[in-house]
């Protein structure tokens, strides 16, 4: 005799908002008729915080995983005690994530998978079968995004920052060279990060130009704030030496689960940065091919800028016109 339970959500992307119902079905497959003490769905949402030895001292690292922040904890009975016939049985359900009876409910932070901070929402289907039989269970992660009422009403225009990479901007000596460009420091979650870069002069040939997307996670530990930066992804915009005085577009697609709107909460914060990294062709770079891309090196030039991620009510389509360096934003309805 074999029995198993599956949990299937109605949306293939598993993205829901707190005010929307979480819909799906519980599928029970059994080779024979089975009795149970009830079928329920358990919804859990929490912010998991931890500190690591690399970003904290010896005493702080002993704390390890801190007490999680509970966002959602609900148990809903879907079917009372009874009997399930043999074969495949589908039990539909619909549960509103935010309980309207709770006025002071915890804020629903968006789903985020980081290094020291993780915001996760889980739905678990349980079929309880008593002491003599093993209970059946299935768990699925669903993704939470902000309610439409909490989003910005108007599309935002990209906030552009002009940057220069010269010897004066670096913490270590480099040969005479100059890079200039501009990049957006406020970006909607559904749009790519855009900008442009121009190599004006360089005494050494360039090996690569990359855009690093960084997460900056801060955790409050007692009276001390532990902050750690880590690399999310790298996007190469130039391979090899590039033509001088030629404008190169910057186009970076944001990964969904590894990014979220910038959060500045009491016990923790999630912020982001973007780094423009130029690697030169030199013997030193060949000797250290696997060096940390975030650590300043003699064969690298780097400029790091803060990046605010937001979620808007409307999509913003950003178009780059390289011939006249003009940025225009066009609102586009939809999410």
N, C-alpha and C positions, 0 to 999 in steps of 0.2 A: 504494500500500500504506500503510495507516494502522494503528497499534497504540497502545493506551494502557492504563494500569494505574490501578486505583482501590483505595483502602483503606477498608474499612467496619468499624466496631466494632459489637459485639453490643448495646450499650446505647445507646438514643437520647440519653440525657443525658450520656453519655461520662464518668460518674463511677465511679472505681475506688479501691480501697484497696490499699496495698502488698502485703498478704498474699493478695489475690485475683488470679485469672488475668485477664490482658487478652486477651479473646477477640474474634475478628472473622474477616474473610475478605479475601483479596486477589483482586480481580476483574481478569482480563486480557481485553481485547477486541481482537481482531485480524481483519483481513479475509482473512488467509492464515496458513498455518503458519509459526511463527518458532522459531528456536533461541536458547538463552540459556546463560549460564555460571553460572547459579544465581539463586535468588530468596531474598531475606533480608528480615528486619525489624530495623530499628535503633531502639532506644529511647533517648531522650535526655531528661534532666531537669537543670535548672540554675537557680541563682539569679543573675540579672543585676543588677549594681550599677553605678550611675553617679552623678555629682555634676553639679550645674548651677551656672551663674554666679550665679543668684539666691540660692542658699542657701550658696554657698562663696565664698572669695576668688578673686582672679585666679590665684594659684598652684595652688590646689586644683582650679579648673575646668579647668586644662590637662590634668589626668589623664583627664578624660572618662570613658569606660567602663572600670571596673576589671576585673580578672581574675574571671571568673565562678566561682561555687562549683558544682562538678559533683556532682549528686545521683545521677544514673542514667546509665550509658553501657554498653549491652549490644547485641551483634550476634548475632542468632539466624538460622541457616540454616533456611529453611522448605522449600525444594525444591532438590535438587542440579541440576547442569547437565543439560540435556535439551532437549526440544522441546515447544512449546505448539501445539495444533491450532487451526485457524481457528474463529472464532466467539467465544463467551463462555466463559471458564474460571474457576471459583471455587475458590480454595485456602484452606481454613480453617486457623486457627492459634489457639493458646492459650499465653500466656507469663505466668509469674508475675513480677510486678514486682520483688519483693524476692528476691534470690538467697539461698536458705537456706544455701549454703556459705560466705557471707561474714558472719562474726560481727561485724566492725567496719564494716559498711556505713554510708554517710552517712544521716543522718536525712531522712525523706521529709517535707519541709515541704509544707503544703497549697498548692494553686494560688492565685496572687495576681497581679493585674495592677495595679501602682501607677505612680507617677510616676518615682521613682528606683530602685525595687526591683520586680523582676518574677520570679515563680516559675512556670516553665512546663515542661510535659512534652509531648514530641512523639513520635509513632510514624511511622516512614518505611518504606515498602515499596520495595525496589530490585530491579529485574530487570537484571542485568548482561549485556551483549551483546557485549563485546569491543571491539576498536579500530575496526572498520569500521562499527559500528552504534551509534547513540545509546542509552544506557541509559535505561530507563523508571523513573520515580519518582513517588511520591505520599505526601504528608505530612498527618497529622491530629493535632490537639491533643486530648489527653484530660485530664480533671480528676482530681486526686488529693486524697482526703480521708483523715483519720487513721484508723488501724486501730481496730477496736472495743476491742481490748485496751488502747489508750492513752487511751480516753475516760473521763470521769468516770462512776463507777458509779451514783451517785444523781442524780436531777434536782436542780438548784440552784434555790433560791428567789431571786427578783430582789432585788438589793441596792439599796435605794432611798436616795437622797440628797436632803435638803431644801435648796433654794436660794432666795435672795432677790436681787432686782435692785433696788437703790436707788442713790442718789447716792454712797453710801459704797463701793459695790462696783465703780464704774466709774472708768476712768482719765481721764475727761473730764467736764466739768460737764453735767448734764442737768436739766431742770425737775423739780420735786418729783413723784415717782411711786414706786410700789411694786408689784413683781410677786413672787409667791411660788409655789412649786410643789415637786414632787418628781419625780425621774426615775431610772430604773434605770441603775446604773453597771457592772453585770455582766449580760451578755445572751447566751443561747445562740444559736448561728449560725442555727438553724432557726426561731427565734421572733422576732416583732417587738419593737423597742425600745419600752417603754411608760412611761407616767408621767402626770402631770397638772399643770396650770398654772392659777393664779387671778390675775386682775387686780384688785387691791384699790382702788388709787387711781391716777390719772394726770392731770396738769394739761393735757397735750396729747392730742388724739385720736390713736388708734393707726391706722396704715396697714396693718400686717401683722405677724404673729407666725410665725416660721419656725424649724425645727429643722435645723441644719446637721450633717451627719455628716462628720467630718474624719479623714484619715489622717495619721499622724506617722511618717515614715520616717527612720531614722538609719543612716548608713553610716560605718564606721570607715575613716579615711584616714590611714595612718601612725599618729601618736599623737593625732590630732584626730578628733572625732566630728562629722560633718556632719549636721544635722537640718533637715528641711523639712516643714512642714505644708501640706496641700492639701485642697481641698474635693472630697468624693466625690459628695454629692447634697444637695439641699434639699427639705424637706417642709414645706409650708405648713399650719399648724393653725388659722389665723384670718386672714380677709381683711376689712379695714376695722376700724372701732372696735368693741370688744366690750363686752358688759355687765359691769359691775363685780361682783366677788364671785361670779362664776359659774365653776364648775370645768370646765375644758376638757381632754379627754383628749389624750394624746400617743401617737401610734401611727405608728411608722416601720418599714417593711419594709427589711431589709438586702439590698443587691445581692450576688449570690453571687461573681462573679469579682473584684469590686472590694473585697471584704472577706475576711478569713480569721481564724482564731484568733490572738489576740495572740502575737507571737513576740519573744522576747528572746534572741537568739543572740549569739555573740561578735563576728563581723564586721558584723552588721547587726541591726536590730530593727524590728518593725512594730507600731505601737500606734495607738490610735484615741481620738478625743475627740468629744463631742457639745456643740454650742453652741446655746443658746436666744437668738434674736435678735429684738428688738422694734424695728420701724421706726415712727417717728412721722410724722404728717402735718405737713409744714413746707415752707417755700419752699426750704430748703437741700436737702432730699431730691429735690425736683423738678429742681434744677439739676444734680445728680449722680446720675442714675438708674442708671448703669452702674458705680458705684463698687465697689471690692473689698469683698465682704460680710464678710471676716475682719478688716478694718482698722477700729478704733474711729472713729466719726463722731459729730458733735454731734447728729444726728437719729436715732441708734441707741443702743440699750442691749443689752448682750450679757453672757451668763454662760457660761463654758466649763468643762466637767467631763470628767475622764478616763473612758474607757469600755473595759472589758475584755470581749473577745469570746471565748467558749469553745464547744467542741463537746461535747455530752453524749451519753451512751448512750441516753437516753430523751428524748423530746420533752417540753417543759414548756409547758402551755397556760396563759397568763396572762390572767385575767379582771379587768376593772376595774368596780367597783361605785361609780358616781359619787355615789349618794345617801348612802352612808355612808363614802366614801373608804376602803374596805377592799380590800386586795389579797389574792387567794388564788391559790395555785398548785396545779394538779392534774396529776399525772403521766399521761402518755399513752404507751403503748408504741409502738414503731416509731421509725424514724429520720426 
